């Protein structure tokens, strides 16, 4: 018998092997008890993915921030990287958590000030506040009014 777990998604049931899981030793702010996550991606949802809790009914929509904002340059503290075993650039995956307001997907935003960082080789992750958080919005608009991806950064005043 396999020690993998099963995740139910809106489209199918996936058999999850432990090597596809990420452990968040400190959880995610506001969800500190949730430690095990997996990233699920579906062709119909590209460029979005789901950071899905393994043992809880919890899911975060995530996106590669460079898809929307190619100039994104997060300054991640070395101490934060050490907490996920100091991955090389090739082993580091950075994702932004997306907020989709109920009934208003055109107002969706992503959090550039506090991305999720993942060590894909070691299966470790955490959400961090980047050193240059004042340069980025925690509510960066994903779409222009016409429904096209946003192109110019929305600078934060360092609030929220």
Buried (B, 14 or more C-beta within 10 A) or exposed (E): EEEBBEBEEEEEEBEBEBEBBBBBEEBBEEBEEBBBBBBBEEEEBEEBBBBBBBEEEEBBBBBBBEBBBEEBEBEBEEEBBEBBEEBEEEBBBBBBBBBBEEEEEBEBBBBBBBBBBBBBBBBBBBBBBBEEBEBBBBBBBBBEEEEEEBEEBEEBEEEE
